[in-house]
Amino acid sequence: YIYIYIYNQPERTESLTDIFVAESIAVMSVDLGSEWMKIALVKPGVPMEIVLNKESRRKTPVAVCLKENERLFGDSALGVAVKNPKVVYRFLQSILGKTTDNPQVAQYQKHFPEHQLQRDEKRGTVFFKFSEELQYTPEELLGMILNYSRGLAQDFAEQPIKDAVITVPAYFNQAERRAVLQAAHIAGLKVLQLINDNTAVALNYGVFRRKDINSTAQNILFYDMGSGSTTATIVTYQTVKTKESGTQPQLQIHGVGFDRTLGGFEMELRLRDHLAKHFNEQKKSKKDVRENLRAMAKLLKEAQRLKTVLSANAEHMAQIEGLMDDIDFKAKVTRSEFEALCEDLFDRVPGPVKEALAAAEMSMDEIEQVILVGGSTRVPKVQDVLLKAVGKEELSKNINADEAAAMGAVYQAAALSKAFKVKPFLVRDAAMFPIQVEFSRETEEEDGIKTMKHNKRILFQRMAPYPQRKVITFNRYMDDFVFYINYGDLGFLSEQDLKVFGSQNLTMVKLSGVGSSFKKHSDAESKGIKAHFNMDESGVLILDRVESVFETIVEEKEEESTLTSKFWKCLSILCVYIHTHTFLNIIKKNYNIMCVCFHRTWKHHFQPVWWWQLRAKCKYGQKPEEKSDAEKVEEAEADKKSKPQKKSKISEDITVELEVNDVLDPSTEDMEVLQDLTDRDLEKQEREKTLNSLEAFIFETQDKMYQDEYLAVVTEEEKEQITGKLSEASNWMDEEGYTAGTKELKEKLSELKKLCKAMFFRVEERKKWPDRLAALDSIAASITSSIQRVINETMTWKNETVAEQEKLSPTEKPVLLSKDIEAKRSFLDREVNYL
């Protein structure tokens, strides 16, 4: 059908292509770090590739600049941060899903005093006050950044993209994970999975070492120090057997340790403050540089560069032109000074490793190798302290420290997408924080006093694998009640981590309709109120449904069983009066047919005691002994007990009302405002694109009107008309064009293209003539040569065969045969037609 469509309507093949590429089949991943994000892509013909941004860089700053009528992202936003830090928002990860009283909110405000952080009274979270009219939550700002990442991926893929896998820190709790999902929703992304960044790294490592994985467990510790945090993860690799796909490699997360604030950014802040101290000590200005936000932004940028340089050099000169009040700044900083500034940070390096070992219940002797991940592991002192802590001969660097998470996440995206088929690699992630269900129930003591008993049931243990479904059954409730979903024992967290963690209470669940379900099914046996939970692939806990379950006994229909019973009793009596042995043999030979008819098996029908008694006692012509009434009743009761009772399950859905106790999701109104901003950005991009196209067309065509190849194909009248319109359009651009709308610009461009269409067509045709004519001459010569060769070969055969035939007498067997002549003629005809 497609072939016919193209063949009959060749001018419409472009629109047909559009039909088939309209459905997006590309998928992307975003390794969402605190400072940088890396984007990867999979599309047909492009297996797992890092997306380059507009500056052709492989990583992009997680930053957004909000100016009055403009939004900038990535490197463009960072460029503005040095000049006007108030309008640039970055390092948003640390305040996602956090209430205003969270220590990390205060820490953020300390690091970025230029921003106005205020409390959202409804949600209890923070928002950035941009102006009196505009305010943005961290989720909204992150949504803008994710939307930008989507745009980069779409430009790279040259097709729309909706499906994505996004990385999050393994220590993100439920509120933080929901915040990222909200941001992705704002960005218009369909999240296939939130994958823990440590899991994504482990997956990337395993995928490229599939052949090294066998049934023997291999324990590897990944140590990831990024810009904002540090995570240590113990992963076990081995092959396992599955019903679906046979023996496949698997990774299982066994232990995770973390430090939320140990990372490269804290080191850079200390270097920044050290440089500020140096500047103040030089006394080149009476002002304190620390009070100048713009100057501090410049110092932070220089500190970031300095940290990188000192990783490879023992000392370096920091320098900034016009740091403050046109005063230049220079200061030499040594690696030993840097290490002294961060001494307490380096002391914390072993902490995550110890936590991971404790969670996995392992020792370092069981760990085969320690692999470094994350940009901040390049700091020499970090490696020195870590190597000493793990007691290994060396630290492995056999993975791309910057891109491993993005590549692992995009592999998972391809595996989850229906558009791609990848080799299976099983992933068993682990929930870091236990979750339990709590409820209170009235109980009666021995002395008759009623008391309320508080109950706790573990739903997911610490380090429990997910995705996983669980069912909790409440057995003693006959009326509406309430239960709570909370975190379990978090005693393994430090006091500071508990403060940062936030609310330990997740959700209050109010159930209604329990009492009415019991009234409706009063004659049935209750099997409890069942709550169905699901911890999905993203590590987010969902209450799927709650149901009230009952069970009733269904009496079996008697018609068939009674008829069958009578048949076999009649059959037994017949055995008395005929040759029993012979008759039984007949039955045995045909019992399969008889069993089908009566839906019974031979064994089942001849199981009752009376049948075996009949066989034992019956002889030719004798009747069986009559049984007493008591025996008959006893047999009937025994027969009834031997039959299993058929039970039927009844389920009634219970109405569920959820009251969130940690952090509420943003309202839909906020998302509409974000959509307006996105639409405005798209309109702006479209206008800029059209404006540039119009400008380029005018200048390029004006230049072409002086070229001989264009002058040769137009009349003098056409030339004057085209140059006049171009000059008019150029003047219009200088006066009105730069403020004109997209529609007006498109109309101008369309008008000029229509005017010049004939001229361009003539020039293009003349350009094509030489090559096309040469190709025509070449094929003609080739065909002529080929035809001549075939003709010559045929004529040579004819002349030689005729000459040979003439040498023979008419009485001899001829060599010139009519069938050979016809074959040569057919061959010649076929070859000429083919050529």
C-alpha positions in Angstrom: 0.0 0.0 0.0 2.8 2.4 0.9 4.6 1.5 -2.4 1.5 2.2 -4.5 0.9 5.5 -2.6 4.5 6.7 -3.4 4.4 5.4 -7.0 1.1 7.0 -7.9 1.7 10.3 -6.0 5.4 11.0 -6.0 4.9 14.7 -5.3 3.4 13.7 -1.9 6.1 11.4 -0.6 7.4 14.1 1.8 4.0 14.3 3.6 3.9 10.5 3.8 7.3 10.6 5.6 5.8 13.1 8.0 3.0 10.7 8.8 5.5 8.0 9.8 7.9 10.1 11.8 5.1 11.9 13.7 5.0 9.2 16.3 8.0 9.6 18.5 10.0 6.4 19.1 13.2 8.0 20.5 13.7 7.9 24.3 16.0 10.0 26.5 17.6 10.0 29.9 18.6 12.9 32.1 21.3 12.4 34.7 20.0 15.2 37.0 22.9 16.3 39.3 22.9 19.2 41.6 25.2 21.3 39.4 25.3 19.6 36.0 23.0 17.4 33.9 24.0 15.0 31.2 21.4 14.0 28.6 21.6 10.7 26.6 19.5 9.5 23.7 18.4 6.3 22.0 16.7 6.4 18.6 16.7 4.0 15.6 20.2 4.0 14.2 21.6 5.9 17.2 22.4 3.5 20.1 23.0 5.3 23.4 24.6 8.6 22.7 25.3 11.7 24.8 23.4 14.7 23.6 25.5 17.8 22.9 24.1 21.1 24.0 24.0 24.3 21.9 27.6 25.0 22.9 28.6 21.5 21.7 29.4 20.4 25.3 28.5 17.0 26.7 27.2 18.4 30.0 24.9 21.3 30.8 24.6 23.4 33.9 21.4 22.9 35.9 20.6 26.7 35.8 17.8 28.9 34.6 17.9 32.7 34.2 14.6 34.6 34.4 14.8 38.1 32.9 11.7 40.2 32.3 10.7 38.8 28.9 13.3 36.1 28.5 14.5 32.8 29.9 18.0 31.5 29.5 19.4 28.1 30.4 22.6 26.3 30.9 25.8 28.1 30.0 23.9 31.2 28.9 22.3 31.4 32.3 25.7 31.0 34.0 27.0 33.8 31.9 24.4 36.1 33.4 25.1 34.8 36.9 28.4 36.7 37.1 26.8 40.0 36.1 23.4 39.6 37.8 23.2 36.6 40.2 19.7 37.6 41.4 18.0 36.4 38.3 19.9 33.0 38.0 18.6 30.0 39.9 20.8 26.9 40.4 21.5 24.0 42.8 17.8 23.5 43.2 18.1 19.8 44.0 18.8 20.4 47.7 15.5 22.2 48.4 13.1 19.9 46.4 10.3 18.6 48.6 11.6 20.6 51.6 9.6 22.6 54.1 10.8 26.1 55.2 12.1 24.8 58.5 14.4 22.2 56.9 18.2 22.9 57.6 19.0 22.6 53.9 16.7 25.5 53.1 18.6 27.7 55.5 21.9 26.4 54.0 20.7 27.3 50.6 19.8 30.8 51.7 23.3 31.2 53.2 24.9 30.1 49.9 22.7 32.3 47.7 21.7 35.4 49.8 20.7 37.1 46.5 17.5 35.2 46.3 14.3 35.9 48.2 13.1 32.6 49.6 9.6 32.8 51.1 7.2 30.3 52.7 4.3 28.8 50.8 1.5 28.9 53.4 -0.5 26.2 51.7 2.3 23.6 51.2 4.7 24.7 53.9 7.5 24.7 51.3 9.5 27.5 49.8 9.2 29.6 46.7 11.4 32.2 45.0 9.9 35.6 44.8 10.9 37.0 41.4 8.7 40.1 41.6 5.4 41.2 43.2 3.5 39.4 40.5 5.7 36.4 39.8 6.9 33.7 42.1 8.3 30.2 41.3 8.7 27.0 43.3 11.8 24.8 43.0 9.6 22.3 41.1 8.6 24.9 38.6 12.2 26.0 38.0 13.3 22.5 37.7 10.5 21.8 35.3 11.8 24.7 33.1 15.2 23.1 33.1 13.9 19.6 32.2 11.8 21.1 29.4 15.1 22.7 28.1 16.8 19.3 28.3 13.9 17.8 26.3 14.4 20.5 23.7 18.1 19.7 23.4 17.4 16.0 23.0 14.7 16.7 20.3 17.0 18.9 18.3 19.7 16.2 18.5 17.2 13.4 17.6 15.4 15.6 15.0 12.0 14.2 16.2 9.7 14.8 19.2 10.5 13.0 22.5 8.2 12.4 25.4 9.6 9.3 27.2 12.4 9.7 29.6 14.3 8.1 32.5 15.5 10.6 35.1 18.2 9.9 37.7 17.7 10.9 41.4 20.0 10.4 44.4 19.4 7.1 46.1 18.7 8.9 49.4 15.7 10.8 48.0 12.6 10.2 50.1 9.0 10.0 48.9 8.5 13.8 49.0 11.7 14.5 47.0 10.8 11.8 44.4 7.3 13.2 43.9 8.8 16.7 43.5 11.0 15.5 40.6 8.0 13.8 39.0 6.0 17.0 39.3 8.8 18.9 37.6 8.9 16.3 34.8 5.1 16.7 34.4 5.5 20.4 34.1 8.2 19.8 31.4 5.8 17.6 29.4 7.8 14.5 29.9 6.4 11.0 30.5 8.7 9.5 33.1 9.3 5.9 32.4 11.2 5.6 35.7 13.0 7.6 38.3 16.2 5.5 38.6 18.6 6.0 41.4 21.9 7.5 40.1 24.0 4.8 41.8 21.8 2.1 40.2 22.2 3.7 36.8 26.0 3.7 37.2 25.9 0.0 38.2 23.7 -0.9 35.2 26.1 0.9 32.8 29.0 -0.9 34.3 27.3 -4.3 34.1 25.9 -3.9 30.5 29.4 -3.5 29.1 30.8 -6.4 31.2 28.0 -8.9 30.6 30.5 -11.6 29.6 32.3 -11.3 32.9 29.2 -12.0 35.0 28.5 -15.6 36.0 26.7 -17.6 38.7 29.4 -16.6 41.2 28.4 -13.4 43.0 30.8 -10.4 42.5 30.5 -7.5 45.1 31.6 -4.1 43.9 31.5 -0.8 45.7 30.8 2.4 43.7 32.0 5.6 45.4 30.3 8.6 43.8 31.2 12.1 44.9 29.5 14.7 42.9 29.0 18.4 43.3 26.4 18.3 46.1 26.6 14.9 47.8 28.4 11.6 48.1 27.0 8.1 47.9 28.7 4.7 48.4 26.8 1.7 46.9 27.5 -2.0 47.2 26.3 -3.9 44.2 26.2 -7.7 43.6 26.5 -9.0 40.1 25.6 -12.6 39.1 23.5 -14.6 36.6 20.1 -15.9 37.7 17.5 -18.1 36.0 14.2 -16.6 35.0 11.0 -18.2 33.7 10.7 -15.5 31.0 14.1 -15.3 29.4 16.3 -18.1 30.9 19.6 -17.3 32.5 20.3 -13.5 32.6 22.7 -11.2 34.4 21.4 -9.3 37.4 22.6 -6.5 39.6 21.3 -6.2 43.2 21.8 -3.2 45.4 22.8 -4.5 48.8 23.9 -1.5 50.8 23.9 2.3 50.4 25.6 5.0 52.5 25.4 8.7 51.8 26.4 12.2 52.9 23.9 14.8 51.6 26.3 17.8 51.8 29.7 16.3 51.1 30.7 17.3 47.6 32.7 19.5 45.3 30.4 22.5 45.8 31.2 22.9 49.5 34.9 22.8 48.6 34.4 25.5 46.0 32.5 27.7 48.5 35.5 27.4 50.9 37.9 28.4 48.2 35.6 31.3 47.3 35.6 32.5 50.9 39.4 32.0 51.0 39.8 34.2 47.9 37.5 36.8 49.4 39.6 36.9 52.5 42.8 37.4 50.4 41.1 40.3 48.5 40.1 42.0 51.8 43.6 41.6 53.2 45.1 43.3 50.1 43.2 46.4 51.2 42.8 47.7 47.7 39.2 48.7 48.5 37.6 50.0 51.7 34.5 47.8 51.0 34.1 44.2 52.2 34.0 42.1 49.0 31.7 39.6 50.8 28.9 42.1 50.8 29.0 42.5 47.0 26.9 39.7 45.5 28.3 40.3 42.0 31.9 40.1 43.2 31.2 36.9 45.2 29.6 35.3 42.1 32.9 36.1 40.2 34.9 34.6 43.0 32.8 31.4 43.0 33.4 31.0 39.3 37.2 31.4 39.8 37.1 29.0 42.8 35.5 26.3 40.6 38.2 26.7 38.1 40.9 26.8 40.8 39.7 23.5 42.3 40.0 21.7 39.0 43.5 23.1 38.3 44.7 22.2 41.8 43.8 18.6 41.2 46.6 18.4 38.7 49.0 21.1 40.0 50.6 21.9 43.4 49.8 25.6 43.1 48.0 28.1 40.9 47.5 31.8 40.5 43.9 32.9 40.9 43.1 36.1 39.0 40.0 38.1 38.2 39.9 41.3 36.2 37.7 44.0 37.7 36.5 42.0 40.7 35.0 45.1 42.4 35.2 48.8 41.7 37.4 48.1 38.6 40.0 46.5 40.9 41.9 43.5 39.6 42.6 40.5 41.9 45.5 38.1 42.0 46.4 35.5 44.6 48.5 32.4 44.7 46.8 29.3 46.2 48.5 26.0 46.9 47.1 22.5 47.0 48.1 22.2 50.7 46.1 25.4 51.5 43.1 24.0 49.7 43.4 20.7 51.6 43.7 22.6 54.9 40.5 24.5 54.1 38.6 21.3 53.5 40.2 19.1 56.2 37.0 18.4 58.0 35.3 17.5 54.6 38.0 15.0 53.8 37.5 13.4 57.3 34.0 12.6 56.2 35.0 10.7 53.1 35.0 7.2 54.7 31.5 7.7 56.3 29.3 6.6 53.3 31.5 3.5 52.9 31.0 2.4 56.5 27.2 3.0 56.2 27.0 1.0 53.0 28.9 -2.0 54.6 26.6 -1.8 57.6 23.5 -1.8 55.5 24.7 -4.7 53.4 26.0 -6.6 56.5 29.4 -7.1 54.7 33.0 -6.4 55.4 35.6 -4.9 53.0 37.1 -8.3 52.5 34.0 -9.3 50.6 34.3 -6.3 48.2 36.3 -7.2 45.1 36.9 -3.6 43.9 36.1 0.0 44.6 35.2 2.1 41.5 35.3 5.9 41.5 32.4 7.8 40.0 31.6 11.6 40.0 33.7 14.6 39.1 34.8 15.4 42.7 36.6 12.0 43.1 39.3 13.6 40.9 40.5 15.6 43.9 43.7 13.8 45.0 43.1 14.1 48.7 39.7 12.4 48.3 41.4 9.5 46.6 44.1 9.3 49.3 41.7 9.2 52.2 39.3 6.8 50.5 42.1 4.3 49.5 43.3 4.3 53.1 39.8 3.7 54.4 38.9 0.8 52.1 42.3 -0.9 52.5 42.7 -1.9 48.8 45.8 -1.8 46.7 44.2 0.7 44.3 40.9 2.5 43.4 39.4 1.5 40.0 38.8 4.2 37.4 37.5 1.9 34.7 34.2 3.8 34.1 33.4 7.2 32.7 33.0 9.1 35.9 30.8 11.8 34.3 28.6 10.0 31.9 28.1 6.5 33.4 24.7 7.4 35.1 23.3 9.0 32.0 24.3 6.0 29.8 22.9 3.5 32.3 19.6 5.4 32.6 19.2 5.6 28.8 19.8 1.8 28.5 17.0 1.4 31.0 14.8 3.8 29.0 15.3 1.7 25.9 14.5 -1.5 27.9 11.3 0.1 29.2 10.2 1.5 25.8 8.2 -0.7 23.5 10.1 0.7 20.5 13.4 -1.0 21.3 14.5 -4.5 22.1 17.6 -4.8 24.3 19.3 -7.7 25.9 17.8 -8.2 29.4 19.7 -7.1 32.4 17.8 -7.6 35.6 17.9 -4.8 38.1 16.9 -5.2 41.8 17.0 -1.8 43.4 16.6 -1.3 47.1 14.4 1.1 49.2 16.7 2.9 51.6 14.0 3.9 54.1 11.6 1.4 55.7 7.9 2.1 55.5 5.2 0.8 57.8 1.5 1.0 58.4 0.2 2.1 61.8 -3.4 1.9 63.2 -5.1 1.8 66.5 -7.7 -0.8 67.6 -9.8 -1.2 70.7 -9.0 -4.3 72.7 -10.6 -5.9 75.8 -8.4 -7.0 78.7 -9.1 -10.0 80.9 -10.7 -7.8 83.5 -13.1 -6.4 80.9 -11.5 -3.0 80.6 -11.3 -1.8 77.0 -8.1 -0.1 75.8 -6.8 1.3 72.6 -3.8 -0.6 71.2 -1.5 1.0 68.7 -0.3 -1.5 66.1 2.6 -1.3 63.6 3.1 -3.5 60.6 6.2 -3.3 58.4 5.3 -2.7 54.8 8.8 -2.5 53.3 11.9 -3.2 55.3 15.1 -1.2 54.9 16.9 -2.2 51.7 13.8 -4.1 50.5 13.9 -4.7 46.8 11.5 -2.9 44.5 9.4 -2.7 42.4 7.2 -4.7 44.7 3.5 -5.1 45.6 2.3 -5.7 49.2 -1.1 -6.4 50.7 -2.0 -5.5 54.4 -5.1 -7.2 55.8 -7.1 -5.5 58.7 -9.1 -8.4 60.3 -11.1 -6.9 63.2 -12.7 -3.8 61.7 -16.4 -3.8 60.9 -16.8 -0.1 60.5 -15.1 2.8 58.9 -11.6 3.5 60.3 -8.3 5.3 59.7 -4.7 4.1 59.3 -1.4 5.8 58.7 1.5 5.2 56.3 4.7 6.3 57.9 8.4 5.7 57.7 9.7 2.9 59.9 12.7 2.9 62.2 15.2 5.5 61.0 17.7 5.0 63.8 20.5 4.4 61.3 20.4 8.1 60.4 22.3 10.7 62.2 20.6 13.5 64.1 21.5 16.0 61.4 20.2 13.6 58.7 16.9 13.2 60.5 16.4 16.9 60.6 17.1 17.1 56.8 14.9 14.1 56.2 11.8 16.0 57.0 8.4 14.6 58.1 8.5 10.9 59.1 4.7 10.7 58.6 3.6 10.1 55.0 -0.2 9.8 54.7 -3.3 9.4 56.7 -5.8 7.1 55.0 -9.5 7.5 55.8 -11.7 4.6 54.8 -15.4 4.9 54.3 -17.9 2.2 53.2 -16.5 -0.5 55.5 -19.7 -0.7 57.6 -22.0 -0.7 54.7 -20.1 -3.6 53.1 -20.6 -5.7 56.2 -24.4 -4.9 56.2 -24.6 -5.8 52.5 -22.9 -9.2 53.0 -24.1 -10.0 56.5 -24.5 -13.7 55.7 -21.0 -14.1 54.3 -17.7 -14.7 56.2 -15.4 -11.7 56.3 -11.8 -12.2 55.2 -10.7 -8.7 56.2 -10.1 -5.3 54.8 -7.3 -5.6 52.3 -5.1 -2.6 51.3 -3.1 -3.0 48.2 0.2 -1.2 48.0 2.7 -0.8 45.2 6.2 0.6 45.4 6.7 1.3 41.7 9.9 1.4 39.5 10.5 5.0 40.6 10.6 4.0 44.3 7.3 5.9 44.9 4.8 4.3 47.2 1.2 4.1 45.9 -1.9 2.9 47.6 -3.6 1.1 44.6 -6.9 0.3 46.2 -8.7 -0.9 49.4 -11.3 -3.7 49.3 -13.6 -5.4 51.8 -13.4 -9.2 51.1 -16.0 -11.8 52.0 -16.4 -15.5 51.3 -19.5 -17.5 50.9 -20.1 -21.3 50.4 -21.8 -22.1 47.1 -23.9 -25.3 47.2 -23.1 -27.6 44.3 -25.9 -28.3 41.9 -27.5 -31.7 42.6 -28.9 -32.6 39.2 -25.8 -34.0 37.7 -24.4 -35.6 40.8 -27.7 -37.3 41.7 -28.1 -38.7 38.2 -24.5 -39.9 38.2 -24.9 -41.5 41.6 -28.1 -43.3 40.5 -26.4 -44.6 37.4 -23.6 -46.2 39.3 -25.9 -47.8 41.9 -28.0 -49.3 39.2 -24.9 -50.5 37.6 -23.8 -52.3 40.9 -27.2 -54.1 41.1 -26.8 -55.3 37.6 -23.5 -56.8 38.6 -25.4 -59.1 40.9 -27.4 -60.7 38.2 -24.8 -61.1 35.5 -21.3 -62.2 35.4 -19.8 -59.5 37.6 -16.1 -60.1 36.6 -16.9 -60.0 32.8 -19.0 -56.9 33.2 -16.3 -55.1 35.2 -13.8 -55.9 32.5 -16.2 -54.3 29.9 -16.5 -51.2 32.1 -12.7 -51.0 32.6 -12.1 -51.2 28.8 -14.6 -48.4 28.1 -14.3 -46.3 31.3 -12.7 -43.3 29.5 -15.8 -42.8 27.4 -18.1 -43.3 30.4 -16.1 -40.8 32.5 -16.4 -38.1 29.8 -20.1 -38.6 29.7 -20.5 -38.4 33.5 -17.7 -35.9 34.2 -16.1 -38.3 36.7 -13.0 -40.5 36.8 -13.1 -44.3 37.2 -11.2 -43.9 40.5 -13.5 -41.3 41.9 -16.7 -43.3 41.1 -15.4 -46.5 42.5 -14.0 -44.9 45.6 -17.1 -45.2 47.9 -17.0 -48.1 50.3 -20.2 -49.6 49.1 -18.7 -50.3 45.7 -15.7 -52.2 47.0 -18.0 -54.1 49.4 -20.2 -55.0 46.4 -17.2 -56.4 44.5 -16.0 -58.4 47.4 -19.4 -59.9 48.4 -21.2 -60.3 45.1 -21.2 -63.7 43.5 -23.1 -65.0 40.5 -26.8 -64.7 41.2 -26.4 -63.4 44.7 -27.7 -60.1 46.1 -25.6 -57.9 48.4 -26.4 -57.8 52.1 -28.9 -55.1 53.0 -27.5 -52.3 55.3 -29.2 -50.9 58.3 -30.7 -47.4 58.4 -27.9 -46.3 60.8 -25.2 -47.5 58.4 -26.9 -45.7 55.5 -27.0 -42.4 57.5 -23.4 -42.8 58.6 -22.3 -43.4 55.0 -24.3 -40.4 53.7 -22.6 -38.2 56.3 -19.2 -39.5 55.5 -19.9 -39.0 51.8 -21.0 -35.4 52.4 -17.8 -34.6 54.5 -15.6 -36.1 51.8 -16.9 -33.6 49.2 -14.9 -30.3 49.3 -17.1 -27.2 49.8 -17.0 -24.7 46.9 -16.4 -21.2 48.1 -16.9 -17.9 46.3 -15.0 -14.6 46.9 -16.9 -11.3 47.1 -15.1 -8.0 47.0 -16.4 -4.5 47.7 -14.3 -1.5 46.9 -13.8 0.9 49.8 -13.7 4.6 49.4 -10.3 6.0 50.2 -9.5 9.6 51.2 -5.8 10.5 51.4 -4.4 13.2 53.6 -0.7 13.9 52.8 1.4 14.5 55.9 4.8 15.3 54.4 4.7 17.7 51.4 1.7 18.6 49.2 2.1 18.6 45.4 2.0 21.9 43.6 -1.4 23.2 42.3 -2.4 22.9 38.7 -2.7 26.7 38.5 1.1 26.9 38.9 1.5 24.5 36.0 -0.7 26.7 33.7 1.5 29.7 34.4 4.5 27.6 33.5 2.8 26.5 30.2 2.3 30.2 29.4 6.0 30.8 29.9 6.9 27.8 27.7 4.5 28.9 25.0 6.0 32.4 25.1 9.5 31.0 24.8 8.4 28.9 21.8 6.8 31.9 20.2 10.0 33.9 20.8 12.2 31.1 19.3 9.9 30.9 16.3 10.0 34.7 15.7 13.8 34.8 16.0 14.1 31.9 13.6 11.8 33.6 11.1 13.6 37.0 11.5 17.0 35.4 10.9 15.6 33.5 7.9 14.2 36.7 6.4 17.4 38.7 7.0 19.5 35.9 5.5 17.3 35.7 2.4 17.4 39.4 1.8 21.2 39.7 2.1 22.0 36.5 0.2 19.6 37.3 -2.7 20.8 40.9 -3.0 24.3 39.5 -3.4 23.1 36.9 -6.0 21.7 39.7 -8.1 25.3 40.7 -8.9 26.4 37.2 -9.9 26.6 36.3 -13.6 24.7 33.0 -13.3 21.7 34.8 -11.9 21.8 37.8 -14.2 21.9 35.4 -17.2 18.4 34.0 -16.4 16.4 37.1 -15.7 15.1 39.9 -18.0 15.9 43.5 -17.2 12.3 44.0 -16.0 12.5 41.0 -13.7 15.9 42.2 -12.3 14.5 45.7 -11.5 11.4 44.2 -9.8 13.4 41.8 -7.6 16.1 44.3 -6.6 13.4 46.9 -5.9 11.4 44.5 -3.6 14.6 43.4 -1.8 15.7 47.0 -1.2 12.2 47.8 0.1 12.2 44.8 2.4 15.7 45.7 3.7 14.5 49.2 4.6 11.4 47.8 6.2 13.6 45.5 8.4 15.7 48.5 9.6 12.6 50.5 10.5 9.8 48.1 11.5 11.0 44.6 11.0 12.8 44.1 14.3 9.5 44.8 16.2 7.2 43.0 13.8 5.4 39.8 14.8 6.1 36.3 13.6 3.1 36.3 11.3 4.1 39.5 9.5 7.7 38.3 9.2 6.6 35.0 7.6 4.4 36.8 5.2 7.3 39.0 4.0 9.5 36.0 3.6 6.9 34.1 1.7 6.3 37.1 -0.6 10.0 37.4 -1.5 10.4 33.6 -2.0 7.5 33.6 -4.4 8.9 36.6 -6.4 12.3 34.9 -6.8 11.1 31.3 -7.3 11.3 31.3 -11.1 14.8 32.8 -11.0 16.1 30.2 -8.5 14.5 27.4 -10.5 16.3 28.5 -13.7 19.6 28.8 -12.0 19.3 25.4 -10.3 18.3 23.7 -13.5 21.3 25.2 -15.4 23.6 24.1 -12.5 22.3 20.5 -12.9 22.6 20.3 -16.7 26.4 19.5 -16.9 26.2 16.6 -14.5 22.9 15.2 -15.7 24.0 15.4 -19.4 27.3 13.8 -18.6 25.5 11.0 -16.9 23.2 10.6 -19.9 26.1 10.5 -22.3 27.9 8.0 -20.1 25.0 5.6 -19.8 24.3 5.9 -23.6 27.9 5.1 -24.4 27.8 2.2 -21.9 24.6 0.8 -23.4 25.9 1.2 -27.0 29.2 -0.5 -26.0 27.3 -3.4 -24.3 24.8 -3.8 -27.2 27.7 -3.8 -29.7 29.5 -6.5 -27.7 26.5 -8.8 -27.6 25.8 -8.3 -31.3 29.4 -9.0 -32.2 29.5 -12.2 -30.1 26.2 -13.4 -31.7 27.3 -12.7 -35.3 30.7 -14.4 -34.6 28.9 -17.5 -33.4 26.6 -17.4 -36.5 29.4 -17.0 -39.1 31.6 -19.6 -37.5 28.8 -22.2 -37.2 27.5 -21.6 -40.7 31.1 -22.0 -42.1 31.5 -25.2 -40.2 28.1 -26.5 -41.5 29.0 -25.7 -45.1 32.0 -28.1 -44.8 29.7 -31.0 -44.0 27.7 -33.1 -46.5 23.9 -33.1 -46.4 24.0 -36.7 -45.2 26.0 -35.9 -42.1 24.6 -34.7 -38.7 24.2 -30.9 -38.9 26.0 -28.6 -36.4 23.8 -25.6 -37.2 20.6 -26.4 -35.3 17.4 -24.4 -35.4 17.0 -24.6 -31.6 20.5 -23.0 -31.2 19.6 -20.3 -33.7 16.3 -19.5 -31.8 18.2 -19.5 -28.5 20.7 -17.0 -29.8 17.9 -14.8 -31.2 16.0 -14.9 -27.9 19.3 -14.1 -26.0 20.0 -11.1 -28.3 16.5 -9.8 -27.9 16.5 -10.2 -24.2 19.9 -8.5 -23.8 19.0 -5.5 -26.0 15.7 -5.0 -24.2 17.5 -5.2 -20.8 20.1 -2.6 -21.8 
